[in-house]
Amino acid sequence: MTAITHAAWLKAAETQKLIAALEAARAGGSRFVGGCVRNTLMGREVDDIDIATQLTPPDVIAVATKAGFAAHPTGIEHGTITVVVNHKPFEVTTLRRDVSTDGRRATVAFTESWAEDAERRDFRMNALYADASGAIHDPTGGGLDDVRTGRVIFIGDAHQRIKEDYLRILRFFRFNAWYARGPVDPQGLHACADLVAGLDTLSVERIWKETKKMLGALDPRASWEGMKAIEVRARALPELSNDDRLHALCTLDADLMLPVDAMTRVAATLPDQESAKALARRLKLSNEERDRLVAALGDDVKITSYMSLREMRRAIYKLGNEAFGDRVKLAWAASGGDKAQAWRALVAHGQMWTPPKLPLTGDEVMAAGVPAGPKVGLILREVEDWWIDADFPDDKLSVIERLKAVAQGLS
């Protein structure tokens, strides 16, 4: 029997304490499920640990409380209790079956059947369970094969799975981007194409979350093109139209082993700042996300592969490290990937150099005899411009001398 007894997260003290407490309440009634099992089998990093259980939510709370763990009913209407063991959170969810669905959310009933719980999940690779010993259980009969071969296949009838939640169309492409090692499953693709209009019923927040996750894959290009082919992008992501720059950026990330940043990828697909603002309004991005995309797509500072270190520092001081890094990667991608060594040096310097703070305050300006008021700010800006032109000297005396000269010149 396949097992994952080697997994570090399974052997961790927090995991063992929780599963032991759940098993003491009902032997064989709790199993690890979903991403932690799938990723372990595929040699991927595990971020979250989910547990499926035959215990009811009140029973889970009782077990956790008795063991001295914190229990939070974060999704109790769907059977989910977040149990925290020594600051480590685990989502513990009672086995469920769907009573009704409307394409966005489901009404569920609790069950004790592992098969029923598996049948309501999306893909066979996500319906793998591991018991307390690490032994794998595969109720659908295809999950293990899928993780071995890198196939993303819906459980049962693909059309029915999608009708239960139309977000599964986006998840289909996201999981292919992350886990597939071959062509897209044709039956799944045809079902997504047949039901693509269902995307119109989804909340924009769910669409945005899934998009970011997909573009965070090492190489999402095949999925991105698949989404375009069946008009998923035309319906859900019309602003993201710059395919050439995204493809070039993905090539750089993969070939040069650059860190993948989903937000830089999103910026790459946007033609300009106005499209970034339109996307932010429509999909209800956070202010921080909107501002980052807008800054990445600005053209107020010229970015070239032949920037001098002095020019680079000026740009970083004006833009900030994050926006500078985004613009360098986008300019590099737009250039066709030439002059890799020079571009890579800019990326590295942009990460290492921290913009200094002007060693002058408004109080020091007033101490030099400048009365409080608008003139203080004007002088600060004049001194700052000189300091930037001088390449940010760490010389307080020189800054004070410049302050005196500016103050005298403007008096």
C-alpha positions as CSV (number, residue, x, y, z in Angstrom):
1,M,0.0,0.0,0.0
2,T,1.2,3.5,-0.8
3,A,2.1,5.6,2.2
4,I,3.6,8.9,3.2
5,T,5.1,8.0,6.5
6,H,8.3,10.0,5.6
7,A,6.4,13.4,5.5
8,A,7.9,15.9,7.9
9,W,4.5,17.5,8.5
10,L,3.0,14.1,9.4
11,K,5.7,13.4,11.9
12,A,5.6,16.9,13.5
13,A,4.6,16.9,17.1
14,E,1.6,19.2,16.5
15,T,0.2,16.9,13.9
16,Q,0.7,13.8,15.9
17,K,-1.0,15.4,19.0
18,L,-4.1,16.4,17.1
19,I,-4.6,13.2,15.1
20,A,-4.1,11.2,18.3
21,A,-6.8,13.2,20.1
22,L,-9.2,12.7,17.2
23,E,-8.4,9.0,16.9
24,A,-8.9,8.5,20.6
25,A,-12.5,9.9,20.2
26,R,-13.2,7.6,17.2
27,A,-10.6,5.1,15.9
28,G,-10.1,5.3,12.2
29,G,-12.5,8.2,11.9
30,S,-10.0,11.0,10.8
31,R,-7.8,11.2,7.8
32,F,-5.6,13.9,6.2
33,V,-6.9,15.0,2.9
34,G,-6.3,17.2,-0.2
35,G,-3.3,19.3,-0.8
36,C,-1.1,18.0,2.0
37,V,-1.5,14.4,0.7
38,R,-1.3,15.4,-3.0
39,N,1.7,17.6,-2.7
40,T,3.6,15.1,-0.5
41,L,3.1,12.4,-3.1
42,M,4.2,14.8,-5.9
43,G,7.3,16.0,-4.0
44,R,5.9,19.5,-3.6
45,E,5.9,21.8,-0.6
46,V,3.0,21.5,1.9
47,D,1.6,24.7,3.2
48,D,-1.7,23.7,4.9
49,I,-2.9,20.6,6.6
50,D,-6.5,19.6,6.3
51,I,-8.2,16.8,8.1
52,A,-11.5,15.1,7.2
53,T,-13.3,13.4,10.0
54,Q,-16.4,11.4,10.8
55,L,-16.7,13.4,14.0
56,T,-19.4,16.1,14.0
57,P,-18.3,19.8,14.5
58,P,-19.4,19.9,18.2
59,D,-17.4,16.7,18.8
60,V,-14.3,18.2,17.1
61,I,-14.6,21.2,19.4
62,A,-15.0,19.0,22.4
63,V,-12.0,16.9,21.5
64,A,-9.8,19.9,20.8
65,T,-10.9,21.7,24.0
66,K,-10.3,18.6,26.2
67,A,-6.8,18.2,24.7
68,G,-6.0,21.9,25.4
69,F,-6.1,23.1,21.8
70,A,-7.8,26.2,20.6
71,A,-10.9,25.5,18.4
72,H,-12.4,28.2,16.2
73,P,-15.7,27.6,14.2
74,T,-14.3,29.3,11.1
75,G,-16.8,27.5,8.7
76,I,-19.1,25.5,11.0
77,E,-22.0,25.7,8.6
78,H,-19.9,23.6,6.3
79,G,-18.5,21.5,9.1
80,T,-15.1,23.2,9.4
81,I,-13.3,23.9,12.7
82,T,-9.9,25.4,12.7
83,V,-7.9,23.8,15.5
84,V,-4.7,25.4,16.6
85,V,-2.0,23.3,18.2
86,N,1.0,25.2,19.5
87,H,0.3,28.1,17.1
88,K,-0.1,25.6,14.2
89,P,-3.6,25.8,12.5
90,F,-5.3,22.7,11.1
91,E,-8.7,22.8,9.3
92,V,-10.8,19.8,10.5
93,T,-13.9,19.2,8.5
94,T,-16.7,16.7,9.0
95,L,-17.3,14.4,6.0
96,R,-20.0,16.0,3.8
97,R,-22.2,15.3,0.9
98,D,-23.9,17.9,-1.3
99,V,-27.7,18.3,-0.8
100,S,-28.0,21.1,-3.4
101,T,-25.8,23.5,-5.4
102,D,-26.3,26.6,-7.4
103,G,-23.0,26.9,-9.2
104,R,-21.5,29.2,-6.5
105,R,-22.2,27.5,-3.2
106,A,-23.5,24.3,-1.8
107,T,-25.9,23.2,0.9
108,V,-24.3,20.2,2.6
109,A,-25.3,17.4,4.9
110,F,-22.8,15.5,7.1
111,T,-22.1,11.9,6.4
112,E,-19.9,9.1,7.7
113,S,-19.1,7.8,4.2
114,W,-15.6,8.5,2.8
115,A,-16.9,7.7,-0.7
116,E,-19.6,10.4,-0.4
117,D,-17.1,12.9,0.9
118,A,-14.7,12.1,-2.0
119,E,-17.5,12.4,-4.7
120,R,-18.2,16.0,-3.8
121,R,-14.6,17.1,-4.4
122,D,-13.3,18.5,-7.7
123,F,-10.4,16.5,-9.0
124,R,-9.3,12.9,-8.3
125,M,-5.9,14.0,-7.1
126,N,-7.6,16.2,-4.5
127,A,-9.6,13.2,-3.1
128,L,-6.7,11.3,-1.7
129,Y,-6.8,10.6,2.1
130,A,-4.0,9.5,4.4
131,D,-4.8,7.9,7.7
132,A,-2.9,8.4,11.0
133,S,-0.2,6.0,9.9
134,G,0.3,7.7,6.6
135,A,-1.4,5.0,4.5
136,I,-3.1,6.3,1.4
137,H,-6.8,5.8,0.6
138,D,-8.0,6.5,-2.9
139,P,-11.8,6.3,-2.9
140,T,-12.2,7.4,-6.6
141,G,-9.7,4.8,-7.8
142,G,-7.9,7.3,-10.0
143,G,-6.2,9.8,-7.7
144,L,-3.0,7.9,-7.2
145,D,-2.6,7.4,-10.9
146,D,-3.2,11.1,-11.5
147,V,-0.5,12.3,-9.1
148,R,2.0,9.7,-10.7
149,T,1.3,10.8,-14.2
150,G,0.5,14.5,-13.7
151,R,-3.1,14.5,-14.9
152,V,-5.9,16.7,-13.7
153,I,-9.1,14.8,-14.1
154,F,-12.5,15.7,-12.6
155,I,-14.2,13.2,-10.3
156,G,-17.0,11.4,-12.1
157,D,-18.9,13.5,-14.7
158,A,-17.0,16.7,-15.4
159,H,-20.1,18.6,-16.4
160,Q,-21.8,17.8,-13.1
161,R,-18.7,18.8,-11.1
162,I,-18.5,22.2,-12.8
163,K,-22.3,22.8,-12.4
164,E,-21.8,22.4,-8.7
165,D,-19.3,25.3,-8.7
166,Y,-18.3,27.2,-11.8
167,L,-15.1,28.3,-10.2
168,R,-13.9,24.8,-11.0
169,I,-13.4,25.9,-14.6
170,L,-10.6,28.3,-13.3
171,R,-9.4,25.7,-10.9
172,F,-9.1,23.2,-13.7
173,F,-6.6,25.5,-15.5
174,R,-4.9,26.5,-12.3
175,F,-4.2,22.9,-11.3
176,N,-3.0,22.1,-14.8
177,A,-0.6,25.0,-14.5
178,W,0.8,23.7,-11.2
179,Y,0.6,19.9,-11.5
180,A,0.1,18.7,-15.1
181,R,3.0,17.0,-16.9
182,G,1.2,16.4,-20.2
183,P,-1.7,17.6,-22.3
184,V,-4.9,18.8,-20.7
185,D,-7.6,16.2,-20.1
186,P,-9.9,16.5,-23.2
187,Q,-13.1,15.6,-21.4
188,G,-12.4,18.2,-18.7
189,L,-11.6,20.8,-21.3
190,H,-14.7,20.1,-23.3
191,A,-16.8,20.4,-20.1
192,C,-15.2,23.7,-19.3
193,A,-15.9,25.0,-22.8
194,D,-19.6,23.9,-22.7
195,L,-20.2,25.6,-19.4
196,V,-18.0,28.7,-19.7
197,A,-21.0,31.0,-19.4
198,G,-21.2,29.9,-15.8
199,L,-18.2,32.1,-15.0
200,D,-20.6,35.1,-15.2
201,T,-22.3,34.0,-12.0
202,L,-19.1,34.0,-9.9
203,S,-18.1,36.7,-7.5
204,V,-15.2,38.8,-8.7
205,E,-13.3,38.2,-5.5
206,R,-13.1,34.4,-6.2
207,I,-12.0,35.0,-9.8
208,W,-9.2,37.3,-8.7
209,K,-8.0,34.9,-6.0
210,E,-7.9,32.0,-8.5
211,T,-6.2,34.1,-11.2
212,K,-3.3,35.0,-8.8
213,K,-2.8,31.4,-7.8
214,M,-2.7,30.2,-11.4
215,L,-0.2,32.9,-12.5
216,G,2.0,31.9,-9.5
217,A,2.8,28.6,-11.1
218,L,6.3,28.2,-12.5
219,D,5.0,28.0,-16.1
220,P,1.3,28.8,-16.6
221,R,1.6,29.4,-20.3
222,A,-0.2,26.3,-21.6
223,S,-3.1,26.9,-19.2
224,W,-3.2,30.6,-20.1
225,E,-3.5,29.7,-23.8
226,G,-6.1,27.0,-23.0
227,M,-8.2,29.6,-21.2
228,K,-8.0,31.9,-24.2
229,A,-9.0,29.1,-26.6
230,I,-12.4,28.4,-24.9
231,E,-13.0,32.1,-24.1
232,V,-12.5,31.8,-20.3
233,R,-10.3,34.9,-20.4
234,A,-12.7,36.9,-22.6
235,R,-15.4,36.3,-20.0
236,A,-13.5,36.5,-16.7
237,L,-10.3,38.5,-17.4
238,P,-10.7,40.7,-20.5
239,E,-8.2,43.2,-19.3
240,L,-5.3,40.7,-19.2
241,S,-4.5,40.8,-22.9
242,N,-0.7,41.2,-23.3
243,D,0.2,37.5,-24.0
244,D,3.6,38.2,-25.6
245,R,5.0,39.9,-22.5
246,L,3.6,37.3,-20.2
247,H,5.1,34.5,-22.3
248,A,8.5,36.3,-22.3
249,L,8.4,36.9,-18.6
250,C,7.6,33.2,-17.9
251,T,10.5,32.2,-20.2
252,L,12.9,34.4,-18.1
253,D,11.5,33.1,-14.8
254,A,12.0,29.5,-15.9
255,D,15.3,29.7,-17.9
256,L,17.1,32.0,-15.4
257,M,15.4,30.6,-12.3
258,L,14.1,33.9,-11.2
259,P,11.7,34.0,-8.3
260,V,8.1,33.7,-9.5
261,D,5.8,36.6,-8.4
262,A,2.2,36.4,-9.5
263,M,1.6,40.1,-9.3
264,T,4.5,40.8,-11.7
265,R,2.9,38.2,-14.0
266,V,-0.5,40.0,-13.8
267,A,1.3,43.3,-14.6
268,A,2.9,41.7,-17.6
269,T,-0.5,40.8,-19.0
270,L,-1.9,44.3,-18.7
271,P,-1.3,46.8,-21.6
272,D,-1.1,49.9,-19.5
273,Q,-1.9,51.7,-16.3
274,E,-5.5,52.4,-17.3
275,S,-6.2,48.7,-17.9
276,A,-4.7,48.0,-14.4
277,K,-7.1,50.5,-12.9
278,A,-10.0,49.0,-14.8
279,L,-9.1,45.5,-13.5
280,A,-8.7,46.8,-10.0
281,R,-12.2,48.4,-10.1
282,R,-13.9,45.4,-11.7
283,L,-12.4,42.6,-9.6
284,K,-12.2,44.7,-6.4
285,L,-8.5,44.5,-5.8
286,S,-7.1,45.8,-2.6
287,N,-5.6,49.3,-2.7
288,E,-2.2,47.8,-2.2
289,E,-2.6,45.5,-5.2
290,R,-4.0,48.2,-7.4
291,D,-1.2,50.6,-6.5
292,R,1.4,47.9,-7.2
293,L,0.1,47.2,-10.7
294,V,-0.2,50.9,-11.6
295,A,3.4,51.5,-10.4
296,A,4.7,48.5,-12.3
297,L,3.2,49.9,-15.5
298,G,4.4,53.4,-15.2
299,D,6.8,55.1,-17.6
300,D,7.9,58.1,-15.7
301,V,11.4,56.6,-15.1
302,K,13.3,55.2,-18.1
303,I,14.4,51.6,-17.4
304,T,17.2,50.2,-19.6
305,S,19.7,47.3,-19.4
306,Y,22.5,49.8,-19.5
307,M,21.5,51.9,-16.5
308,S,24.5,53.0,-14.4
309,L,24.5,52.3,-10.7
310,R,23.9,55.9,-10.1
311,E,20.8,56.0,-12.4
312,M,19.6,52.8,-10.8
313,R,19.8,54.2,-7.3
314,R,17.9,57.3,-8.4
315,A,15.2,55.2,-9.9
316,I,14.9,53.0,-6.8
317,Y,14.7,56.0,-4.6
318,K,11.9,57.4,-6.6
319,L,10.0,54.2,-7.3
320,G,10.8,52.0,-4.3
321,N,12.4,48.6,-4.5
322,E,9.2,46.7,-5.4
323,A,8.1,48.9,-8.3
324,F,11.7,49.1,-9.6
325,G,12.0,45.3,-9.6
326,D,8.6,44.9,-11.4
327,R,9.6,47.5,-14.1
328,V,13.0,45.9,-14.7
329,K,11.4,42.4,-15.2
330,L,8.8,43.8,-17.5
331,A,11.3,45.8,-19.5
332,W,13.6,42.8,-19.7
333,A,10.7,40.7,-21.0
334,A,9.7,43.3,-23.5
335,S,13.3,43.5,-24.8
336,G,13.1,39.8,-25.9
337,G,15.4,38.6,-23.2
338,D,18.6,40.1,-24.6
339,K,21.5,41.2,-22.4
340,A,20.6,38.8,-19.7
341,Q,23.7,39.5,-17.5
342,A,23.0,43.3,-17.4
343,W,19.3,42.8,-16.6
344,R,20.0,40.2,-14.0
345,A,22.4,42.6,-12.3
346,L,19.7,45.3,-12.2
347,V,17.3,42.8,-10.6
348,A,19.9,41.9,-8.0
349,H,20.9,45.5,-7.2
350,G,17.3,46.4,-6.9
351,Q,16.8,43.8,-4.2
352,M,20.0,44.6,-2.3
353,W,20.1,48.4,-2.3
354,T,17.9,50.0,0.3
355,P,17.1,53.7,-0.4
356,P,18.5,55.9,2.4
357,K,16.5,58.5,4.2
358,L,17.3,62.1,3.7
359,P,19.5,63.1,6.7
360,L,17.6,66.3,7.3
361,T,14.3,67.1,9.1
362,G,12.0,70.1,9.1
363,D,13.0,70.9,12.6
364,E,16.6,71.2,11.5
365,V,15.6,73.5,8.7
366,M,13.8,75.8,11.2
367,A,16.8,75.6,13.6
368,A,18.8,77.1,10.7
369,G,16.6,80.2,11.0
370,V,13.8,79.4,8.5
371,P,10.4,80.3,9.9
372,A,7.7,77.6,10.1
373,G,5.5,77.5,6.9
374,P,5.7,76.5,3.3
375,K,9.2,77.6,2.9
376,V,10.4,74.7,5.1
377,G,9.1,72.2,2.7
378,L,10.5,74.1,-0.3
379,I,14.0,74.1,1.2
380,L,13.7,70.4,2.1
381,R,12.9,69.6,-1.5
382,E,15.8,71.7,-2.8
383,V,18.3,70.0,-0.5
384,E,16.8,66.6,-1.3
385,D,17.3,67.3,-5.1
386,W,20.9,68.2,-4.5
387,W,21.4,65.1,-2.3
388,I,20.0,62.8,-4.9
389,D,22.1,64.4,-7.7
390,A,25.2,63.9,-5.4
391,D,24.3,60.2,-5.2
392,F,23.0,60.2,-1.6
393,P,26.1,61.1,0.3
394,D,26.2,59.9,3.9
395,D,27.6,63.1,5.1
396,K,25.6,65.1,7.5
397,L,28.0,68.1,7.5
398,S,27.7,68.5,3.7
399,V,23.9,68.3,4.0
400,I,23.9,71.1,6.6
401,E,26.2,73.2,4.6
402,R,23.9,72.8,1.6
403,L,20.9,73.7,3.8
404,K,22.6,76.9,4.8
405,A,23.4,77.8,1.2
406,V,19.8,77.1,0.0
407,A,18.3,79.0,3.0
408,Q,20.5,82.0,2.3
409,G,19.7,81.9,-1.4
410,L,16.0,81.8,-0.9
411,S,15.9,84.5,1.9
